[in-house]
Amino acid sequence: MLPTPEVALAPILPILIVLAGALASTILGFHLPRRNLTIINLVLVVLSGISMGTLWNSGARSFNGGLQADNAALLLGLIILVGTFMTLLVSLDTAWRARVSFPELDAMLMYAVTGCLLIAFSGDLIVMLIGLEIMSLAGYVLATLQDSRRSEESGLKYFLLGSVGSAILIYGMALVYGATGSFNYAEIALRVGTVSNLAPANVGILVGGALLLLAGFAFKVALAPFHQWTPDVYSGAPTSISLFLSTVVKVAAFAGMLRVFGGALADAPGWSSTLQVLTAATLIIGNMAALLQTNFKRLLAYSAVAHTGFLAMALLGTPQMGGAALGYYLLIYTLTTAAALAIVAALQRSEAGMEISDLRGLYYRHPAYAVALAVCLASLAGLPPFAGFFGKYLAFQAAFQNGYMWLSVLAALTSVAALVYYLRPAMLMFMPDRTPAREYAHGQRPPTTFTVGLGVAGVILLGILPNLWYGWVANPAIWQQLAGQ
Amino acid sequence: MIHLMIFLPVLGSLLLMATPRRWREEVAGFIAALTLGLGLLIWRAGGTELFSIPWIDALGVTYSVQLDGVSLALALVTAFMSFIACLYTARRIPNPGTMLALILGMETGLLGIFAARDLILFYVFFEDALIPALLMLAIYGKDRRMKALVKFAAYTLFGSLLMLVSFIGIKYLGGSPTFALADLRANPVQGAMQTWLYIGFLLAMAVKLPLWPLHAWLPDFHEQNHESGIPDVMGTLYKVGGYGIFQFGITLFPDASLELRPILMGLAAFTALYAAWIAFHQTDWKRLLAYAGLSHMGFVALGVFSLNETAVIGAMYLLAFQNLYTGALFLSVGMLQERIGSLDTRVGGVMTQAGALGGLTMALWFASIAVPGMAGFIGEFSILLGAYQISPWLTFIAGITTIAAAAYALTAFQTTFWQARPLGGVRVADLQHVEWLVLGLPLAVAIFFGIYSAPALNLMQPAVKAVLSALGGQ
C-alpha cells in the first residue's frame, strides 16, 4: 500500500502567497488598473518574505521531503524576493513607456517567481523541474510581451534554446533516475555517496546523467558555450524584464544547481571537472565579449554572463564554503544588477538601452543617478569597499581552497578585462560634456529612485559590514544538508 | 586617535558635500591640518600600539591597525602633502569642492594603507585609494585621459587581483586563523609555494612601485592629469609599492625574497637607469617628472630588494621624502603652466621675471637629484652604501643614475628658466601669497631632514630592524 503523503501547509505558504498574487493579477486584471495590481503584488512579496522569516530554523518539509523549507531554501528564496521586489518597483515607472503595461505582465512575473521559489524549495528532481518549467514558460512570455520585432525575436530565441535546455535537463534527470532509482535528493545523495551500491554500469549512467543535467543548467544560467541566447534576450527584452531575467531567474537557476550539484550529486564523479572547464570558458568569453560592446544594456548583458562564471566558481567549492559564497554573491549580484538596470530603464530613450558614449557627462545632468551607477559598476568590477569585492573574494576563496588554484588565477586575470569595461562607462559619466543630453528627460521617478537607493545602500552597507548578511549565510550547517536529511 | 586620523579625511570629504560652497575650502583645509596635527601627536607619543578587532569573523578578516616607525613616517608625509595639496587647490581650481573631496577621500585610503596590519584590510585601502585617483583623472584630466585611465586601472587591477589570490593562498596554505600580519607570520608558508605566492604579491607591488616592465601607465597618468599638478601630488603619494614589499613582502616571504634577490635587484637597477635615460629626452615637464619619479623608485626598489639594513632604511627614507619634493615639483610645474600656458621644457627666460619661482624650483630639483644637505641625498647614499655590500656591479649601474639625473634635471631647468626670453612672450608673474607656502614648506622640510636626519632615522631604524629579523641570520 502506498504511504499517505505528508502535506504540511506551512513550508509551502511563501510559495502560495506569491501564487495568490499571480492569480489575483490574472483575475482582478479585468477590474483594476495595473498600478494597483503591482502594489498588491508588492505587498504579497513582502508577506511571503515574512512567512519565510517565520520558517527560519524550523526545517519544515512537506510531501515526504519533496519540498523542504530548510534554511538554504529560505536564504535563496529571500534573494529571489528581493529581486522581484525591485523588478516590480521599476515596472511601476517604466512598464508604461515600454508598452508592456498590462495586468498580464504582473501575472507572468508572479508565476515566474512561483516557479523560482519552487526550485529553491525543491526536495526532489520532479519539483525542481516543475518549478523550472513554470519559471521558464513565464519567462518566454515575458520576453515576448512587448509589441516589437526585437522583443519577439529575443522571446523566440529564448523559447527555442530554453526548450532545448529543458529537454537535455529532463533527459539527464531520467538517466540519474535510472542510475539511482530515485528522484529524491536525499535518496540520490545516499546512493551516490556509497558508490558500492551502484553497479559499475550504473556509474556510467550516473555520470552521463550528471553531465546532461549540467548542460541543461548551463543553458539556464548561461554558462559558456551555452550562453549564446543571453545577450540577445537580455538586450532585446524590455529593460525591466531584462532586470528580472538577469537577476531573479538566474538566482533561481543557481539555487537549482546548488541543490543538485551541491547536494544530490555532490559525490558523483565527473561533473566538477567539466564544470571547471565551462567556468573557465565563461570567464574568458563573457569578459572578452563584454569588452567589445558599445551598447550599455548589451554590456550589462555580457557582464551577467561573466558573473555567471564567478558564481559557478563558488559551486566548485565544498558545499559549505561554496554555498556560503553563493548565498552572499547572489544577493549582492541581485542588488547591483537590479540597481544598474533600473537606472538604464529610467534614463534610456528607447528600449534598446543607451550607447556607452551617451553616458558622457551624466554626472552633471543627473548627479545622484550617476554616482549610484558608478557605485554599481565599481561593485560589479569588485572594487572595495563595495560589496561586490567580498562576493568575488568569497568565490575565489571557495575555488582556491578546493584545489582549483589555476582557475582562481584565471578569474583574477579576466577580472582585469572586467574592470576595463566597467570603468569606461563609469568614468565617462564624470567627464564634462557640453553636447545636449541624450537621456529621457522625465526619468527620475520615486519608485525607481527608491529601487536604486535600496540597491546602492545595500551594496555599500554590505561592503563595509559584510557580516550583516554573511553572518547568516556563513553557517556551514545550512549548506551541509542541501539534499535534505 | 589612530582611527580618527585614518577616517577623519573621508568624513571630511563627506562633510564637504553638505557644506555651503563658500566655506568648502576652509573646511577642507581645516580637516587636512587637523589630520596632520593628529599625526604629529601620534609621533610625539612614539607611535601607537597594535589595535586589532575582528571585522568579518567568518572569514578571519580583522581590523588591525598600527602606526609606528616607517608607516608613521610615511603617514606623516602623506598628511603633510595632502594639506599642501588642499592649500593649492583652493587657490588654483575654480569651484574646488569636488577636487578637495577627492583629495581627502584619497588621503584616507593612503593613511589606511600605511596603518593596515591585516592583508585584506591592506587590500581594501589599497583599492580605495585608486577610486579617487581615477575620478580626479576622469573629471579634471586632459583630452586623451580615457586611454591613460584604462591603462592605469588595468595595470593596477591586474596586479591587485593576483595579489588577492596570493593572500588567500598565504592564509590557506599557511593555516593561519586570520589575515592579521602577526598571525600570518606565526604560520608561514614554506617551500616553492612561497615563491609563487611572492610573485603574485610582487606583481601588484611592482605595478605600484612602479618597476620596469610594469611602469607603462605612469607617464600617461601624469601627462593626462590636470595641469595644476594637484592630482599628480596625490599620484606620487600612491607609489606605495616599496612600502608594501618592505612591510608585507619581506616579513611574509623571507626565503622567496632572498631567493629572488639578484633578479629583483637587477630589475630595480635597470629601472632606475632606464627611466633616467628616458627622462632626459622628454620635452613635457609632467612626463619628465614622471620618469624622474620612476627613476627614484628604481632606487627605492634596489634598496628594499637588497635586504640590507642600511639600504632598506635609505629606501624608506627616500620613499618618504621623494613624495615631498617630487610632489612640490609637480605643483611648481602647475604654477609654471598657469603663467605661460604650456608644459614645454623649452620656454626660456622665465627666471628674468619670476625669480622666486625659478629659485624655489631649482632648490627642489637639487633635493630631487640628491645634492648633499637635502633629504634625497641621505636616502640615495644609504641605498648605494647598503646595496654595494650585496651586489657592487648592480649598485654601480644604479649609481650612474645620479649623474644622469643631474643631466636631465639641469638641462630641462636651463632651457625653461634661463636662456633667452622669446620675443612677444607674456609677462610672467612671480609667486603670490599662498604659493610661497606651497613650495616653501616642502622645501624647508626637505632641507631640515637633509641636515638633521636623526628624528626620522630614529623613527625608522627599529622598525626596519624588526622587519629584517624575519630573514633570520641575514
Interface residues (C-beta under 8 A of the other chain):
Chain A: A324 A378 A381 G382 L383 P384 P385 F389 F390 Y393 L394 F396 Q397 F400 Q401 M405 S408 V409 A412 L413 S415 V416 L419 V420 L423 R424 M427 L428 F430 M431 P432 P466 N467 Y470 G471 A474
Chain B: W55 I56 D57 A58 L59 I120 Y123 V124 E127 D128 L130 I131 L134 L135 L137 A138 I139 G141 R145 M146 L149 V150 A153 A154 L157 F158 L161 L162 L164 V165 I168 G169 Y172 G200
